Each structure stands twice: as C-alpha cells, then as structure tokens.
Amino acid sequence: MATSDDKDEKLNDAQSAGGEDSSSESAATIEPGDALATVSESTAIEAEGQAVEGAEDEGHVAASFGSERYVHAAFFVAGILAAFVASKTLVLGWNSLAGWPAAVRAVPQLVSFSEEQRDSYALVAGAVIGTLTIVQSYRKEHVRNWANEVAAELSKVTWPTREAVLNGTVVVVIASALATVYVAVLDRIWSFLTTLVYGA
C-alpha cells in the first residue's frame, strides 16, 4: 500500500519528467526557429547586399554614361582647336613662302591666290587635319581610356553651389575694396609726411 509520501514522490517525478520533456520540446521548437530566423536574417542581408551592389552598378553605369558624353564633347572641342591651329599655321606658312622670292620661283602657284583665298583653303585643310587627328587619337584605346578615367574622376568632384560661389565672390570684392582703400589712405598719408619733411 502506497503512502502519501510515495504518491507525492511519484507526482514530483512525473512533473519533473514532464518538465524535462516540455523543456526539451520547447528547446526543440526554439532551435529550429532560431535556425529559421538565422537563415531568414542571412537571406535578408544577402538580398540587401545584392541591392546595394545593384545600386552601385547602376550608379557606376550612370556615371560612366554621364562622363562618356563629356569625353566626346572634349574630343569635339579638341578637334575644333586642332583645326584652328592647323589652319592658322598653314596660312602663316603660305604667306611666308609667298613673300620669299626663291620659293615663288620654285612654286609660282604660291602667289596665284589672294590672301582671302589662302585663308579659305587653309581653313578647309585645317578642318581636315583636325578631324583626322582627333579620329586617330580616339581610335587609340589608351588615349580613350585615359580620357574616360579623367572624366570619371572629374564626375566625383563636388562642385560648389551657386550660393557658395556668390558668397565667395562678394567676400573677395569687399576684401579687395577694403585693401584698395587702405593702400590709398597709406599713400596719401605718406605723401603728406614726405611733403612736410622735404617741402614742395
């Protein structure tokens, strides 16, 4: 016959066993949840990293596209400058040769054109020379890569706003005016003192 102490002991053992079972069950349910949470967190971090990389790639593509048009504009301006320099050099050389008697005797056609015609022909020849020069330069990969790198670095520059430029200009103008007044006053004072010491 079981006493009440034995019953209490059995009850406590059952509760402790049930508690261990429930704690192991709760541990078993927590651990997969933690694993799921860890997996979902790592997935979210990877997705966020991919989104940032995608945004950086898009920004890089946009920046390279934006800087590439500046490269083309720079090549265009360089072509115009090369054409101008070439045409002026040709006109100067032609006029110098036309004024040299030995060259005129060797090539009489040098003086068969007026100065206006020389300017026109030299302008056309300069345009052709400038175009060929820039096209050949653009076709060289190292020149094009260098220009793209310069444009990419310039696109990273933080340019001042209009308000900052305006404020800086006002400060420079005021400082220049004050310096001018200061120097003028010193000049007048020095002139007055010189007149007092040495006379008129």
mmCIF file of the C-alpha atoms, coordinates in Angstrom:
data_MODEL
# 
_entry.id   MODEL 
# 
loop_
_atom_site.group_PDB 
_atom_site.id 
_atom_site.type_symbol 
_atom_site.label_atom_id 
_atom_site.label_alt_id 
_atom_site.label_comp_id 
_atom_site.label_asym_id 
_atom_site.label_entity_id 
_atom_site.label_seq_id 
_atom_site.pdbx_PDB_ins_code 
_atom_site.Cartn_x 
_atom_site.Cartn_y 
_atom_site.Cartn_z 
_atom_site.occupancy 
_atom_site.B_iso_or_equiv 
_atom_site.pdbx_formal_charge 
_atom_site.auth_seq_id 
_atom_site.auth_comp_id 
_atom_site.auth_asym_id 
_atom_site.auth_atom_id 
_atom_site.pdbx_PDB_model_num 
ATOM 1   C CA . MET A 1 1   ? 0.000  0.000   0.000    1.00 0.00 ? 1   MET A CA 1 
ATOM 2   C CA . ALA A 1 2   ? 1.477  3.283   -1.094   1.00 0.00 ? 2   ALA A CA 1 
ATOM 3   C CA . THR A 1 3   ? 1.756  6.042   1.435    1.00 0.00 ? 3   THR A CA 1 
ATOM 4   C CA . SER A 1 4   ? 1.091  9.704   0.725    1.00 0.00 ? 4   SER A CA 1 
ATOM 5   C CA . ASP A 1 5   ? 4.829  10.362  0.655    1.00 0.00 ? 5   ASP A CA 1 
ATOM 6   C CA . ASP A 1 6   ? 5.246  7.783   -2.079   1.00 0.00 ? 6   ASP A CA 1 
ATOM 7   C CA . LYS A 1 7   ? 2.403  9.382   -4.038   1.00 0.00 ? 7   LYS A CA 1 
ATOM 8   C CA . ASP A 1 8   ? 3.953  12.819  -3.653   1.00 0.00 ? 8   ASP A CA 1 
ATOM 9   C CA . GLU A 1 9   ? 7.296  11.461  -4.794   1.00 0.00 ? 9   GLU A CA 1 
ATOM 10  C CA . LYS A 1 10  ? 5.766  9.855   -7.874   1.00 0.00 ? 10  LYS A CA 1 
ATOM 11  C CA . LEU A 1 11  ? 3.891  13.032  -8.639   1.00 0.00 ? 11  LEU A CA 1 
ATOM 12  C CA . ASN A 1 12  ? 7.056  15.108  -8.361   1.00 0.00 ? 12  ASN A CA 1 
ATOM 13  C CA . ASP A 1 13  ? 8.943  12.646  -10.537  1.00 0.00 ? 13  ASP A CA 1 
ATOM 14  C CA . ALA A 1 14  ? 6.224  12.789  -13.148  1.00 0.00 ? 14  ALA A CA 1 
ATOM 15  C CA . GLN A 1 15  ? 6.174  16.574  -13.081  1.00 0.00 ? 15  GLN A CA 1 
ATOM 16  C CA . SER A 1 16  ? 9.945  16.797  -13.312  1.00 0.00 ? 16  SER A CA 1 
ATOM 17  C CA . ALA A 1 17  ? 9.940  14.273  -16.169  1.00 0.00 ? 17  ALA A CA 1 
ATOM 18  C CA . GLY A 1 18  ? 7.131  16.197  -17.839  1.00 0.00 ? 18  GLY A CA 1 
ATOM 19  C CA . GLY A 1 19  ? 9.039  19.436  -17.259  1.00 0.00 ? 19  GLY A CA 1 
ATOM 20  C CA . GLU A 1 20  ? 12.150 17.978  -18.813  1.00 0.00 ? 20  GLU A CA 1 
ATOM 21  C CA . ASP A 1 21  ? 10.086 16.690  -21.719  1.00 0.00 ? 21  ASP A CA 1 
ATOM 22  C CA . SER A 1 22  ? 8.398  20.055  -22.141  1.00 0.00 ? 22  SER A CA 1 
ATOM 23  C CA . SER A 1 23  ? 11.693 21.905  -21.822  1.00 0.00 ? 23  SER A CA 1 
ATOM 24  C CA . SER A 1 24  ? 13.300 19.578  -24.366  1.00 0.00 ? 24  SER A CA 1 
ATOM 25  C CA . GLU A 1 25  ? 10.250 20.045  -26.593  1.00 0.00 ? 25  GLU A CA 1 
ATOM 26  C CA . SER A 1 26  ? 10.454 23.819  -26.189  1.00 0.00 ? 26  SER A CA 1 
ATOM 27  C CA . ALA A 1 27  ? 14.190 23.639  -26.841  1.00 0.00 ? 27  ALA A CA 1 
ATOM 28  C CA . ALA A 1 28  ? 13.481 21.528  -29.882  1.00 0.00 ? 28  ALA A CA 1 
ATOM 29  C CA . THR A 1 29  ? 10.928 24.059  -31.087  1.00 0.00 ? 29  THR A CA 1 
ATOM 30  C CA . ILE A 1 30  ? 13.186 27.044  -30.326  1.00 0.00 ? 30  ILE A CA 1 
ATOM 31  C CA . GLU A 1 31  ? 16.247 25.701  -32.055  1.00 0.00 ? 31  GLU A CA 1 
ATOM 32  C CA . PRO A 1 32  ? 14.630 25.269  -35.493  1.00 0.00 ? 32  PRO A CA 1 
ATOM 33  C CA . GLY A 1 33  ? 13.009 28.685  -35.061  1.00 0.00 ? 33  GLY A CA 1 
ATOM 34  C CA . ASP A 1 34  ? 16.394 30.152  -34.307  1.00 0.00 ? 34  ASP A CA 1 
ATOM 35  C CA . ALA A 1 35  ? 17.806 28.381  -37.329  1.00 0.00 ? 35  ALA A CA 1 
ATOM 36  C CA . LEU A 1 36  ? 14.940 29.701  -39.463  1.00 0.00 ? 36  LEU A CA 1 
ATOM 37  C CA . ALA A 1 37  ? 15.440 33.174  -38.050  1.00 0.00 ? 37  ALA A CA 1 
ATOM 38  C CA . THR A 1 38  ? 19.156 32.957  -38.755  1.00 0.00 ? 38  THR A CA 1 
ATOM 39  C CA . VAL A 1 39  ? 18.519 31.727  -42.295  1.00 0.00 ? 39  VAL A CA 1 
ATOM 40  C CA . SER A 1 40  ? 15.955 34.454  -42.910  1.00 0.00 ? 40  SER A CA 1 
ATOM 41  C CA . GLU A 1 41  ? 18.310 37.094  -41.488  1.00 0.00 ? 41  GLU A CA 1 
ATOM 42  C CA . SER A 1 42  ? 21.192 35.897  -43.643  1.00 0.00 ? 42  SER A CA 1 
ATOM 43  C CA . THR A 1 43  ? 18.894 35.838  -46.672  1.00 0.00 ? 43  THR A CA 1 
ATOM 44  C CA . ALA A 1 44  ? 17.769 39.370  -45.909  1.00 0.00 ? 44  ALA A CA 1 
ATOM 45  C CA . ILE A 1 45  ? 21.376 40.512  -45.506  1.00 0.00 ? 45  ILE A CA 1 
ATOM 46  C CA . GLU A 1 46  ? 22.340 38.863  -48.804  1.00 0.00 ? 46  GLU A CA 1 
ATOM 47  C CA . ALA A 1 47  ? 19.373 40.478  -50.543  1.00 0.00 ? 47  ALA A CA 1 
ATOM 48  C CA . GLU A 1 48  ? 20.303 43.841  -49.087  1.00 0.00 ? 48  GLU A CA 1 
ATOM 49  C CA . GLY A 1 49  ? 23.916 43.367  -50.197  1.00 0.00 ? 49  GLY A CA 1 
ATOM 50  C CA . GLN A 1 50  ? 22.778 42.454  -53.698  1.00 0.00 ? 50  GLN A CA 1 
ATOM 51  C CA . ALA A 1 51  ? 20.510 45.503  -53.775  1.00 0.00 ? 51  ALA A CA 1 
ATOM 52  C CA . VAL A 1 52  ? 23.398 47.744  -52.711  1.00 0.00 ? 52  VAL A CA 1 
ATOM 53  C CA . GLU A 1 53  ? 25.682 46.154  -55.313  1.00 0.00 ? 53  GLU A CA 1 
ATOM 54  C CA . GLY A 1 54  ? 22.975 46.606  -57.928  1.00 0.00 ? 54  GLY A CA 1 
ATOM 55  C CA . ALA A 1 55  ? 22.554 50.246  -56.955  1.00 0.00 ? 55  ALA A CA 1 
ATOM 56  C CA . GLU A 1 56  ? 26.323 50.747  -57.093  1.00 0.00 ? 56  GLU A CA 1 
ATOM 57  C CA . ASP A 1 57  ? 26.465 49.091  -60.508  1.00 0.00 ? 57  ASP A CA 1 
ATOM 58  C CA . GLU A 1 58  ? 23.608 51.255  -61.752  1.00 0.00 ? 58  GLU A CA 1 
ATOM 59  C CA . GLY A 1 59  ? 25.311 54.322  -60.328  1.00 0.00 ? 59  GLY A CA 1 
ATOM 60  C CA . HIS A 1 60  ? 28.588 53.291  -61.952  1.00 0.00 ? 60  HIS A CA 1 
ATOM 61  C CA . VAL A 1 61  ? 26.858 52.746  -65.296  1.00 0.00 ? 61  VAL A CA 1 
ATOM 62  C CA . ALA A 1 62  ? 25.054 56.076  -64.990  1.00 0.00 ? 62  ALA A CA 1 
ATOM 63  C CA . ALA A 1 63  ? 28.282 57.815  -64.006  1.00 0.00 ? 63  ALA A CA 1 
ATOM 64  C CA . SER A 1 64  ? 30.199 56.224  -66.864  1.00 0.00 ? 64  SER A CA 1 
ATOM 65  C CA . PHE A 1 65  ? 27.416 57.142  -69.291  1.00 0.00 ? 65  PHE A CA 1 
ATOM 66  C CA . GLY A 1 66  ? 27.357 60.675  -67.924  1.00 0.00 ? 66  GLY A CA 1 
ATOM 67  C CA . SER A 1 67  ? 31.134 61.020  -68.095  1.00 0.00 ? 67  SER A CA 1 
ATOM 68  C CA . GLU A 1 68  ? 31.319 59.490  -71.575  1.00 0.00 ? 68  GLU A CA 1 
ATOM 69  C CA . ARG A 1 69  ? 29.377 62.350  -73.110  1.00 0.00 ? 69  ARG A CA 1 
ATOM 70  C CA . TYR A 1 70  ? 31.888 64.760  -71.573  1.00 0.00 ? 70  TYR A CA 1 
ATOM 71  C CA . VAL A 1 71  ? 34.669 62.726  -73.152  1.00 0.00 ? 71  VAL A CA 1 
ATOM 72  C CA . HIS A 1 72  ? 33.009 63.043  -76.545  1.00 0.00 ? 72  HIS A CA 1 
ATOM 73  C CA . ALA A 1 73  ? 32.494 66.768  -76.017  1.00 0.00 ? 73  ALA A CA 1 
ATOM 74  C CA . ALA A 1 74  ? 36.159 67.153  -75.036  1.00 0.00 ? 74  ALA A CA 1 
ATOM 75  C CA . PHE A 1 75  ? 37.285 65.314  -78.169  1.00 0.00 ? 75  PHE A CA 1 
ATOM 76  C CA . PHE A 1 76  ? 34.997 67.536  -80.263  1.00 0.00 ? 76  PHE A CA 1 
ATOM 77  C CA . VAL A 1 77  ? 36.416 70.726  -78.719  1.00 0.00 ? 77  VAL A CA 1 
ATOM 78  C CA . ALA A 1 78  ? 39.957 69.387  -79.152  1.00 0.00 ? 78  ALA A CA 1 
ATOM 79  C CA . GLY A 1 79  ? 39.170 68.732  -82.823  1.00 0.00 ? 79  GLY A CA 1 
ATOM 80  C CA . ILE A 1 80  ? 37.969 72.309  -83.315  1.00 0.00 ? 80  ILE A CA 1 
ATOM 81  C CA . LEU A 1 81  ? 41.079 73.639  -81.561  1.00 0.00 ? 81  LEU A CA 1 
ATOM 82  C CA . ALA A 1 82  ? 43.360 71.422  -83.671  1.00 0.00 ? 82  ALA A CA 1 
ATOM 83  C CA . ALA A 1 83  ? 41.612 72.593  -86.850  1.00 0.00 ? 83  ALA A CA 1 
ATOM 84  C CA . PHE A 1 84  ? 42.011 76.248  -85.838  1.00 0.00 ? 84  PHE A CA 1 
ATOM 85  C CA . VAL A 1 85  ? 45.714 75.872  -85.002  1.00 0.00 ? 85  VAL A CA 1 
ATOM 86  C CA . ALA A 1 86  ? 46.374 73.911  -88.190  1.00 0.00 ? 86  ALA A CA 1 
ATOM 87  C CA . SER A 1 87  ? 44.593 76.464  -90.396  1.00 0.00 ? 87  SER A CA 1 
ATOM 88  C CA . LYS A 1 88  ? 46.457 79.417  -88.820  1.00 0.00 ? 88  LYS A CA 1 
ATOM 89  C CA . THR A 1 89  ? 49.773 77.571  -89.166  1.00 0.00 ? 89  THR A CA 1 
ATOM 90  C CA . LEU A 1 90  ? 49.071 76.821  -92.830  1.00 0.00 ? 90  LEU A CA 1 
ATOM 91  C CA . VAL A 1 91  ? 48.128 80.447  -93.567  1.00 0.00 ? 91  VAL A CA 1 
ATOM 92  C CA . LEU A 1 92  ? 51.239 81.722  -91.801  1.00 0.00 ? 92  LEU A CA 1 
ATOM 93  C CA . GLY A 1 93  ? 53.462 79.279  -93.691  1.00 0.00 ? 93  GLY A CA 1 
ATOM 94  C CA . TRP A 1 94  ? 51.802 80.034  -97.018  1.00 0.00 ? 94  TRP A CA 1 
ATOM 95  C CA . ASN A 1 95  ? 52.144 83.791  -96.588  1.00 0.00 ? 95  ASN A CA 1 
ATOM 96  C CA . SER A 1 96  ? 55.782 83.413  -95.518  1.00 0.00 ? 96  SER A CA 1 
ATOM 97  C CA . LEU A 1 97  ? 56.576 81.295  -98.572  1.00 0.00 ? 97  LEU A CA 1 
ATOM 98  C CA . ALA A 1 98  ? 54.701 83.725  -100.850 1.00 0.00 ? 98  ALA A CA 1 
ATOM 99  C CA . GLY A 1 99  ? 56.975 86.514  -99.625  1.00 0.00 ? 99  GLY A CA 1 
ATOM 100 C CA . TRP A 1 100 ? 60.137 84.504  -100.240 1.00 0.00 ? 100 TRP A CA 1 
ATOM 101 C CA . PRO A 1 101 ? 61.404 85.022  -103.818 1.00 0.00 ? 101 PRO A CA 1 
ATOM 102 C CA . ALA A 1 102 ? 63.208 81.676  -104.063 1.00 0.00 ? 102 ALA A CA 1 
ATOM 103 C CA . ALA A 1 103 ? 60.029 79.796  -103.066 1.00 0.00 ? 103 ALA A CA 1 
ATOM 104 C CA . VAL A 1 104 ? 57.951 81.812  -105.546 1.00 0.00 ? 104 VAL A CA 1 
ATOM 105 C CA . ARG A 1 105 ? 60.391 80.993  -108.344 1.00 0.00 ? 105 ARG A CA 1 
ATOM 106 C CA . ALA A 1 106 ? 60.251 77.303  -107.436 1.00 0.00 ? 106 ALA A CA 1 
ATOM 107 C CA . VAL A 1 107 ? 56.448 77.204  -106.978 1.00 0.00 ? 107 VAL A CA 1 
ATOM 108 C CA . PRO A 1 108 ? 54.754 80.114  -108.836 1.00 0.00 ? 108 PRO A CA 1 
ATOM 109 C CA . GLN A 1 109 ? 51.312 78.934  -107.684 1.00 0.00 ? 109 GLN A CA 1 
ATOM 110 C CA . LEU A 1 110 ? 52.056 80.323  -104.206 1.00 0.00 ? 110 LEU A CA 1 
ATOM 111 C CA . VAL A 1 111 ? 51.226 83.853  -105.343 1.00 0.00 ? 111 VAL A CA 1 
ATOM 112 C CA . SER A 1 112 ? 48.438 82.903  -107.734 1.00 0.00 ? 112 SER A CA 1 
ATOM 113 C CA . PHE A 1 113 ? 45.889 83.044  -104.870 1.00 0.00 ? 113 PHE A CA 1 
ATOM 114 C CA . SER A 1 114 ? 44.825 86.127  -102.946 1.00 0.00 ? 114 SER A CA 1 
ATOM 115 C CA . GLU A 1 115 ? 45.123 86.278  -99.148  1.00 0.00 ? 115 GLU A CA 1 
ATOM 116 C CA . GLU A 1 116 ? 41.364 85.671  -98.726  1.00 0.00 ? 116 GLU A CA 1 
ATOM 117 C CA . GLN A 1 117 ? 41.568 82.562  -100.884 1.00 0.00 ? 117 GLN A CA 1 
ATOM 118 C CA . ARG A 1 118 ? 44.565 81.390  -98.892  1.00 0.00 ? 118 ARG A CA 1 
ATOM 119 C CA . ASP A 1 119 ? 42.562 81.793  -95.674  1.00 0.00 ? 119 ASP A CA 1 
ATOM 120 C CA . SER A 1 120 ? 39.656 79.787  -97.139  1.00 0.00 ? 120 SER A CA 1 
ATOM 121 C CA . TYR A 1 121 ? 41.829 76.932  -98.420  1.00 0.00 ? 121 TYR A CA 1 
ATOM 122 C CA . ALA A 1 122 ? 43.838 76.863  -95.194  1.00 0.00 ? 122 ALA A CA 1 
ATOM 123 C CA . LEU A 1 123 ? 40.612 76.703  -93.174  1.00 0.00 ? 123 LEU A CA 1 
ATOM 124 C CA . VAL A 1 124 ? 39.376 73.694  -95.141  1.00 0.00 ? 124 VAL A CA 1 
ATOM 125 C CA . ALA A 1 125 ? 42.760 71.968  -94.911  1.00 0.00 ? 125 ALA A CA 1 
ATOM 126 C CA . GLY A 1 126 ? 42.912 72.740  -91.168  1.00 0.00 ? 126 GLY A CA 1 
ATOM 127 C CA . ALA A 1 127 ? 39.451 71.240  -90.655  1.00 0.00 ? 127 ALA A CA 1 
ATOM 128 C CA . VAL A 1 128 ? 40.542 68.058  -92.442  1.00 0.00 ? 128 VAL A CA 1 
ATOM 129 C CA . ILE A 1 129 ? 43.767 67.871  -90.414  1.00 0.00 ? 129 ILE A CA 1 
ATOM 130 C CA . GLY A 1 130 ? 41.928 68.467  -87.123  1.00 0.00 ? 130 GLY A CA 1 
ATOM 131 C CA . THR A 1 131 ? 39.296 65.841  -87.917  1.00 0.00 ? 131 THR A CA 1 
ATOM 132 C CA . LEU A 1 132 ? 41.858 63.216  -88.891  1.00 0.00 ? 132 LEU A CA 1 
ATOM 133 C CA . THR A 1 133 ? 43.965 63.969  -85.815  1.00 0.00 ? 133 THR A CA 1 
ATOM 134 C CA . ILE A 1 134 ? 41.057 63.582  -83.394  1.00 0.00 ? 134 ILE A CA 1 
ATOM 135 C CA . VAL A 1 135 ? 39.690 60.469  -85.119  1.00 0.00 ? 135 VAL A CA 1 
ATOM 136 C CA . GLN A 1 136 ? 43.102 58.802  -84.982  1.00 0.00 ? 136 GLN A CA 1 
ATOM 137 C CA . SER A 1 137 ? 43.516 59.812  -81.324  1.00 0.00 ? 137 SER A CA 1 
ATOM 138 C CA . TYR A 1 138 ? 40.051 58.489  -80.427  1.00 0.00 ? 138 TYR A CA 1 
ATOM 139 C CA . ARG A 1 139 ? 40.755 55.165  -82.096  1.00 0.00 ? 139 ARG A CA 1 
ATOM 140 C CA . LYS A 1 140 ? 43.743 54.591  -79.784  1.00 0.00 ? 140 LYS A CA 1 
ATOM 141 C CA . GLU A 1 141 ? 42.462 52.654  -76.798  1.00 0.00 ? 141 GLU A CA 1 
ATOM 142 C CA . HIS A 1 142 ? 44.933 54.018  -74.231  1.00 0.00 ? 142 HIS A CA 1 
ATOM 143 C CA . VAL A 1 143 ? 44.029 57.614  -75.129  1.00 0.00 ? 143 VAL A CA 1 
ATOM 144 C CA . ARG A 1 144 ? 40.318 56.849  -74.847  1.00 0.00 ? 144 ARG A CA 1 
ATOM 145 C CA . ASN A 1 145 ? 40.797 55.019  -71.534  1.00 0.00 ? 145 ASN A CA 1 
ATOM 146 C CA . TRP A 1 146 ? 42.814 57.924  -70.165  1.00 0.00 ? 146 TRP A CA 1 
ATOM 147 C CA . ALA A 1 147 ? 40.092 60.386  -71.176  1.00 0.00 ? 147 ALA A CA 1 
ATOM 148 C CA . ASN A 1 148 ? 37.402 58.187  -69.595  1.00 0.00 ? 148 ASN A CA 1 
ATOM 149 C CA . GLU A 1 149 ? 39.375 57.950  -66.345  1.00 0.00 ? 149 GLU A CA 1 
ATOM 150 C CA . VAL A 1 150 ? 39.847 61.729  -66.222  1.00 0.00 ? 150 VAL A CA 1 
ATOM 151 C CA . ALA A 1 151 ? 36.138 62.290  -66.842  1.00 0.00 ? 151 ALA A CA 1 
ATOM 152 C CA . ALA A 1 152 ? 35.210 59.714  -64.173  1.00 0.00 ? 152 ALA A CA 1 
ATOM 153 C CA . GLU A 1 153 ? 37.445 61.417  -61.604  1.00 0.00 ? 153 GLU A CA 1 
ATOM 154 C CA . LEU A 1 154 ? 36.037 64.830  -62.508  1.00 0.00 ? 154 LEU A CA 1 
ATOM 155 C CA . SER A 1 155 ? 32.494 63.490  -62.095  1.00 0.00 ? 155 SER A CA 1 
ATOM 156 C CA . LYS A 1 156 ? 33.360 62.651  -58.459  1.00 0.00 ? 156 LYS A CA 1 
ATOM 157 C CA . VAL A 1 157 ? 34.267 66.278  -57.711  1.00 0.00 ? 157 VAL A CA 1 
ATOM 158 C CA . THR A 1 158 ? 31.795 68.132  -55.502  1.00 0.00 ? 158 THR A CA 1 
ATOM 159 C CA . TRP A 1 159 ? 31.305 71.446  -57.243  1.00 0.00 ? 159 TRP A CA 1 
ATOM 160 C CA . PRO A 1 160 ? 30.246 74.483  -55.175  1.00 0.00 ? 160 PRO A CA 1 
ATOM 161 C CA . THR A 1 161 ? 26.660 75.654  -55.326  1.00 0.00 ? 161 THR A CA 1 
ATOM 162 C CA . ARG A 1 162 ? 25.638 78.933  -56.894  1.00 0.00 ? 162 ARG A CA 1 
ATOM 163 C CA . GLU A 1 163 ? 25.059 80.440  -53.469  1.00 0.00 ? 163 GLU A CA 1 
ATOM 164 C CA . ALA A 1 164 ? 28.560 79.463  -52.289  1.00 0.00 ? 164 ALA A CA 1 
ATOM 165 C CA . VAL A 1 165 ? 30.149 80.959  -55.406  1.00 0.00 ? 165 VAL A CA 1 
ATOM 166 C CA . LEU A 1 166 ? 28.114 84.157  -54.989  1.00 0.00 ? 166 LEU A CA 1 
ATOM 167 C CA . ASN A 1 167 ? 29.075 84.485  -51.321  1.00 0.00 ? 167 ASN A CA 1 
ATOM 168 C CA . GLY A 1 168 ? 32.751 83.865  -52.112  1.00 0.00 ? 168 GLY A CA 1 
ATOM 169 C CA . THR A 1 169 ? 32.666 86.469  -54.892  1.00 0.00 ? 169 THR A CA 1 
ATOM 170 C CA . VAL A 1 170 ? 31.089 89.058  -52.580  1.00 0.00 ? 170 VAL A CA 1 
ATOM 171 C CA . VAL A 1 171 ? 33.739 88.378  -49.924  1.00 0.00 ? 171 VAL A CA 1 
ATOM 172 C CA . VAL A 1 172 ? 36.559 88.765  -52.471  1.00 0.00 ? 172 VAL A CA 1 
ATOM 173 C CA . VAL A 1 173 ? 35.119 92.013  -53.867  1.00 0.00 ? 173 VAL A CA 1 
ATOM 174 C CA . ILE A 1 174 ? 34.656 93.520  -50.390  1.00 0.00 ? 174 ILE A CA 1 
ATOM 175 C CA . ALA A 1 175 ? 38.149 92.444  -49.284  1.00 0.00 ? 175 ALA A CA 1 
ATOM 176 C CA . SER A 1 176 ? 39.663 93.901  -52.473  1.00 0.00 ? 176 SER A CA 1 
ATOM 177 C CA . ALA A 1 177 ? 37.805 97.201  -51.955  1.00 0.00 ? 177 ALA A CA 1 
ATOM 178 C CA . LEU A 1 178 ? 38.970 97.436  -48.330  1.00 0.00 ? 178 LEU A CA 1 
ATOM 179 C CA . ALA A 1 179 ? 42.566 96.672  -49.335  1.00 0.00 ? 179 ALA A CA 1 
ATOM 180 C CA . THR A 1 180 ? 42.400 99.345  -52.062  1.00 0.00 ? 180 THR A CA 1 
ATOM 181 C CA . VAL A 1 181 ? 41.068 101.960 -49.634  1.00 0.00 ? 181 VAL A CA 1 
ATOM 182 C CA . TYR A 1 182 ? 43.726 101.004 -47.068  1.00 0.00 ? 182 TYR A CA 1 
ATOM 183 C CA . VAL A 1 183 ? 46.572 101.342 -49.579  1.00 0.00 ? 183 VAL A CA 1 
ATOM 184 C CA . ALA A 1 184 ? 45.162 104.644 -50.912  1.00 0.00 ? 184 ALA A CA 1 
ATOM 185 C CA . VAL A 1 185 ? 44.952 106.105 -47.382  1.00 0.00 ? 185 VAL A CA 1 
ATOM 186 C CA . LEU A 1 186 ? 48.515 104.984 -46.602  1.00 0.00 ? 186 LEU A CA 1 
ATOM 187 C CA . ASP A 1 187 ? 49.697 106.548 -49.877  1.00 0.00 ? 187 ASP A CA 1 
ATOM 188 C CA . ARG A 1 188 ? 48.033 109.862 -49.011  1.00 0.00 ? 188 ARG A CA 1 
ATOM 189 C CA . ILE A 1 189 ? 49.495 109.866 -45.501  1.00 0.00 ? 189 ILE A CA 1 
ATOM 190 C CA . TRP A 1 190 ? 52.970 109.019 -46.765  1.00 0.00 ? 190 TRP A CA 1 
ATOM 191 C CA . SER A 1 191 ? 52.722 111.717 -49.458  1.00 0.00 ? 191 SER A CA 1 
ATOM 192 C CA . PHE A 1 192 ? 51.650 114.298 -46.835  1.00 0.00 ? 192 PHE A CA 1 
ATOM 193 C CA . LEU A 1 193 ? 54.521 113.359 -44.482  1.00 0.00 ? 193 LEU A CA 1 
ATOM 194 C CA . THR A 1 194 ? 57.035 113.456 -47.354  1.00 0.00 ? 194 THR A CA 1 
ATOM 195 C CA . THR A 1 195 ? 55.831 116.919 -48.344  1.00 0.00 ? 195 THR A CA 1 
ATOM 196 C CA . LEU A 1 196 ? 56.161 118.138 -44.714  1.00 0.00 ? 196 LEU A CA 1 
ATOM 197 C CA . VAL A 1 197 ? 59.720 116.813 -44.374  1.00 0.00 ? 197 VAL A CA 1 
ATOM 198 C CA . TYR A 1 198 ? 61.192 117.631 -47.777  1.00 0.00 ? 198 TYR A CA 1 
ATOM 199 C CA . GLY A 1 199 ? 58.969 120.524 -48.791  1.00 0.00 ? 199 GLY A CA 1 
ATOM 200 C CA . ALA A 1 200 ? 57.089 121.017 -52.017  1.00 0.00 ? 200 ALA A CA 1 
# 
